[in-house]
Amino acid sequence: MRKIAFFIGFSCSFLGLWCGYLTVVKPLSAPEHNLPSSLIICYSNGKPVMLSRSLWKDLNQISPLVVNSLIASEDKTFKQHIGIDFFGIIRAFLRNLSEMSVVEGASTITQQLARTLYLTQERSLTRKIKEGFISLWLERILTKEEILTMYINSIYTGNGLYGLPSASHYYFGKDINELSLPEISVLVGLLKSPENFNPFSNARLALSKGKVVLMRLEDENYISSDDFKALVKKLENISFAPKPENNGVDEELFWRVAREAEELGFDLDQLKQGYKIFTYLNSDLMQTVHNNTSNNMAVEAVNPSTGQVLAYRGIGVSYPQGTRQIGSSIKPLYYYFALLQGWSPEDYLTDMPIRIGKWTPENFDRQYTAVVTLCDALVKSRNIPSINLFLQLGKTKVVSFLKNELMLDGFYPDDLTVALGTVESAPEELLKAYCPVFNGGVVLKPRIISRIEDPYGTVVYNASPEVIGKVFNRVMDPTAASAVMVRILKEVVQRGTGKLAKLSSPVAGKTGTSENTAWFIGGDESFLMCVAVDGKNLTGGGNAAPVWKQIVSAWGDYPGRFTEVSTEEIFTKRKQAASTMNTVDIDRIIFWVREGSITLSNLAEIISVMDSNKVKDFLTKLNEVDPDLAHVLWEKLKELKNW
């Protein structure tokens, strides 16, 4: 009866284990489909953007020294067990119990491979049981040589690397078969904990672990006692390769691609299983940007007609990862709004000292012309006329236009300094806002990914331009307003603050200067590039524009094409823009006259270009403060104007 009960119990246990085994292994794909191969990011021409983080070598291409070191260190019964080393488990349990701590593990090479291919690093009984079942299955469907080959090429070795061949190049700058035994011992030693025993971050621990591997080789009679002593001495003197900068890839670029892929529904763990991402990045342009920029610069280029990202390099290119005050590069955005509202490039703006509460802004050169055309105000980047335009458009309306139509994300201070670009944003956001200014009012999502292929080469995502907003029709339609604005921005480069970006082909662009950053953003209807240079005492015209020109000139493929749209009728309009004299800083003008910074004759000449109503308003305000000065100025004006 006992025998029958034992048989039934044994049969039920075996059947339960068999069912568990089938439940775990039946859904599994072939192991070769799960080999970790790093995400590959490519330029538009298919050339990899980043260095491969995994290199494959067949077992017959691997030195026996590597194989012996692995087996001695990781799994000395590898050739005998069936995937699980039952005696090893008992031995490890007893030793750990005697030491009252975990000093020995029992995972075989096959179990480690099972974990790499199919499981997470979670520590749980369930995972351990699954690991055992999968190991038995792998031993059933693969030869020992195949298991060892997969293990050598797929085991994680730190710093985003998989496999000993790639780790050899990364840590030692050599092919794996060129390594000495002490170097091999360090490489094998780091497998226990790749981040803790990383030679770059903890060389002392890495060498210590290498010594343990050499001890295992001696214990298993792969080397003699004398060999061990000699190898330990050599181990102490080995040198590592210089740490590669960013592992061959711009980390900002990598995470920019990863964030976009995540938006599209692909997480990074999934992509690391051998996916290939093709980008719109132009390899020649990217190389040129790399060669002509330094660490204090951020550069991005897009096609303003499609939103395709053509170049991307630097720190804080995207928002909210990076923010900078955008300075006068904001001006074309609300000047574009003014054109939509019916303003003409030849409309006049007041250019005189102003005071708004306690704020007394100035032009960059601290010079004033009384009035200036809207076109010239932008070409010369005059602050005071721009503030006056901003006031007449209305702060609330301008900010709403920037946020809701041009979709410029960033931090907006709740004051009038927005007119001078105290908005904190990022190069990519600025490009996104400039695209509709160049393309006729269509807001496009900047996209860096063109397509994604799975590990089998199947296209799982294909990009197309993504329209996320539009500029609404007003007095002038967005297409006409864009044509006018682009013409003005060409003038900025021809004779204004952007002269140092001038090329033989036409360029439309705008400078920007803030306390810590110099900007230039410019291009044509199919190429728009933003350059931000970080530092003190820099200007957009003097520091960012030359970098833009240097990159584009060295690249040599700048199109310089603009579709000609007739704006003659708009440009021939000329009227005095309605504006208020309420903000004119009369006290500052009087002070300048009294200290001799400006003569009454010069002041009269400046004011004489204003229309009669504005002259009357100005003299009225001046008379309230200094009647004598107002009278003398009136006499000077009568002489000039024959009034």
Steps between C-alpha positions, in 0.01 A plus 500: 500500500785737587667423168178585316464826695863587431456421131185712477668786687810480285292483181292801602813698589665408173184583306477835680860582419452392139191720465689788658790441263270502194315808624827692524682384186218449249443875428872572466642609167822354366798617709678659205204739464554632851871566491552851636631722227511869569269750342649628175435863406573596140538817297264560209747318271499188720844559650502431878496810718645312795767235544370144524482382858499133410747303288446135410768232490448128448649264756777391264604867479539529877829423675495187724638726776168688502293179501706341777485814714123516461444137591741512796343818637132464415417131461769234550254213435364660183595205279331245729174653631162509325440871549473492877786396728310325780819416692612860457174621652550277806865601529419872477217462753725329755785748454272803523342348810839448665613854413161648597507707180478456123859421401434255217237488229375198311381641168645311206602662173180357352290659776671835446425472128136418577480809717658719230274373222163465668486638855559813704751550782219478758595290805209268576424129537269512197774640280746240628260215417441640152875539457548132584235382255637718220854376569388138464325592175805681361721199576249281314484709180857636485847349511747603768698687233191695391417590861854618562505703177172674587617567854834650395327733252196601706600532865470855632842660560405849623476844338222382270724230349412138431749221444867454577622593148349849522614539863856416395502789250335736747712436808833405342485634144588153364344203329412235756759261358774758556440512876749358747377260767504771773287722273264210432470438874385861556246469219360173635509631856271794428217263391399446863403867527583707190426836658686434828807342337516745211870572426426864417310581818673262743832369369609371841198273537529391136862389555404329825230305319749412226724344764209282617455372144872412483462311829213299349718417200767371737245302703374329184857429385485721192813676627775405743580664833804670348288622207250644746766702684646636175155587363400685819807723462403572140143564610615784724660676203233468232360819350155577366403684184396866533132515581313567172309828511131420529558150366519639149167682513376841603297415812268799444428370151448145623243607758332734251446199271394279793242756621348529154490121462322476835244757381443270201440199727845336506673472839877484529515142633306385196720697259818357651402157374648572159273772360637742245391865498552703184510875552477806276846606621732597216832321562713763321329786681531322835872445445541864402312615811717273713820642347396864535344520845620484859344385825338838569286482186166344412408453134189366331387516139160414354319510170236770569269352237487152658629529858772243430801539731817511287760565772499485879795555732575650839367535853141605562382509139148385589249640748462449792841327518666832418384861529664831417365854468445544128574873476415690182442178308145537634441820301419349157229293668294798615597712199341216300191544718505873416507425126203266544318786675550722196821683582732583212881483498499874421280600793677723751585409859610748766866479599549727802603435862214348695415424861240242601462507877853443631612334178714717270603278208749622240612423150814287485707796372321750728419713194153619391351612168157629611324280245600196296318273257382162623737337251806693618408451865527123450800513266697703756334319794396829664364434849292814554300483175447129567364570848270767355374251242453239773299750707275586208440135414422428866702275731214256561431458129868460410564238770185314397619501138845371598363225723187389319572558131879483462501253795821635654534312829700661777490715811336839440558774760186692583631838385590702191858368488356220287534749212879477533512122531513421870294194411698188594480233234719262298642491145253236384206704627629810325535305176147367540371858536708630207381228259153655448666840448696343212239258360181705493351431842516121547626382840686169472619254761880475474559132419840333505386141425413408142434129550553212743582141410468202735783243539377315188509807278123552495401868492285559808480880470515739206494874565317776318485875575293561812297821497423605858357847440454791264508878498156650444403745228465860610528822299784336309507126432791298648658422161525868404622591848770232474615636164534849648673377815750285307584802285569706814711219649709495182568868566612412854780290348575738212534824697393442859611319812547170315759623247762250619276215383489631143571248221508522122154338508215688669446443872208612715571510871503677833746552781424487870697603806421424863708519815647151462432398139556627147261380228471485125222322317488510123475322169258469210172325418648148540779552754481684830778475759519638853834564670513583872836593652513510880723746683530850640540819295402334171275632225292320242650701216859471618512144635209283383461627141867423410462143634187457287690620193802284579286185524296569187805602295694188602198279430469635147144379431297800618221546242436874540166472319198722550174493309446855382166647607414854393492734799545821305152629575546445871844661505384814320253578775626765736307642787569642842417230749266606774691500826497669835758740646404398854808284547755754368754572775497885498717520814778301337491717185522819710792353695687421176448856373616657826812284531586557134455142377270640232456855371164665449577523129558123485185433699303723265636310197400166654148616588446676169448168317193427712156603380353824633264331747784313667715812512211680667459218755872501574520879546193493724665244730829691494321827581349343813849428634720778354309783319816692410660198334175425315489858367862493375442161336186631330696789351763255369228283344339799328834581336538140377142443385409854396198490733 
